[in-house]
Amino acid sequence: MTTRLAIHGGEKSVPEGLMKNWPPVDDVDRKLVMAALEQSCHTFGENCTKFQEEWAAWNGNKHAIFTNSGTAALHMCLVACDCGCGDEVIVPAYSWSSSATCILHHNAVPVFVDIKFDSINIDEDKIEAAITKKTKAIIVVHLHGMPANMGKVMAIAKKHGLKVIEDACQAHGARFDGKKVGTIGDCGAFSFNQNKCLCSGEGGMFVTNNPEMQQKAAQLWSFGETRTPVQKRDYHAYALGWMYRSTELVAAFGRAQLTKLDHYQATLKANAKRLTECLEGTQYLILPREYPKAESNWYNYTNRFDFKAMGHEADAREFRDKLVKAMQAEGVATNVWQNFILPAMTVFQAKNGYGNGCPWNCQHASPVSYDLGQYTEAQRHTDTHTGMTTPLRAPNSPVVAEYVAKGIRKVLANIDQVEKIVL
Ligand SMILES: Cc1ncc(COP(=O)(O)O)c(C=O)c1O
């Protein structure tokens, strides 16, 4: 018996109104945010400094600086690691754009390394081949909450005298070998934007255990003014600076959400586990898997499709879009995340960041190749993936995961109906 897909007029798999939005807001948030609104200071104040302390305590870092975005925190990492004009910084070929554009922000040159298909993270076995005399640092991205292989990355960095920056923007609470991400490399960045496991609307956190790095990052963060953490402002730019501070209202919301983060994480893990149980054995589906020592926070539950087995290798990308459309019609809130690998993005292909070819044609830089043939695994992932966040987040329960699995299985059991979809 065939079941008609919702996109062709059949019944939806996920009941309307079942899935709740992210993040849950309650009286804890209202109380702190309203108190921040009523106080006279609305710029960087007590909520901001407390948020820094509370985040550092939660994550296990000695220092934390609250920023207006994860991208700002990443830029601060570059500066903390002394990356500048002509230096090369290694970064995975698949991530959010600012994992790599943060390198351009400080006039350094990104060098892309392909990913491992299984972990969707930098292929640590390909890092050494990308190291040159100019290499200063490695940016690892714990993508979708799955920690990169920090054991191998730290060993390579030590051998070659390189710094390690953790882009933990998606990975709050994820662990490698029992250690929370953001505490393993030299410094790291978290994001608190709308979709992240801790949402303060927008915002980010720079973290490090190194006081000198903290100082360098703080200088960039606030107009280049800060000389040491104890000195009072004298409104003088001692170095190149940006304005990356955030505000009291945002910090108050972030602090309130932080009190609930452990509960949110436990819910997300339980829901992801249930989804995996329900999807296990589904034809054509490649499920996300933790690997030894890696503990995901399940930020984005990312599936890939086996288009070879499906007979759709030639039109994989287009057919993936049809599958996603069919799943969305079933009420499954799944989507395609980054649809381009990083080196394919125009800013890198055109090699024109600041104009006139800068920073690539700077006298201190060496030529780098962004030939797209080097990143086959990143491209394979890009063409075959679909991911989801909200259905597995609190306050949603494993029941939502069960309905989501039903929708995914229904679509994959009716490929002939997906073939009829017009995009
Ligand atoms: C992996 C990764 N890095 C960096 C960022 C940048 O964070 P933000 O949007 O807070 O600047 C994001 C989020 O958008 C991200 O997912």
The ligand as an ORCA input file, in Angstrom:
! r2SCAN-3c Opt
* xyz 0 1
  C      30.539     27.744     13.156
  C      30.184     29.197     13.342
  N      31.178     30.090     13.478
  C      30.928     31.394     13.658
  C      29.640     31.882     13.724
  C      29.412     33.328     13.913
  O      28.636     33.622     15.028
  P      27.786     34.985     15.055
  O      26.619     34.800     14.147
  O      27.388     35.127     16.486
  O      28.695     36.066     14.610
  C      28.566     30.977     13.590
  C      27.151     31.394     13.679
  O      26.530     32.029     12.968
  C      28.837     29.609     13.372
  O      27.856     28.734     13.229
*
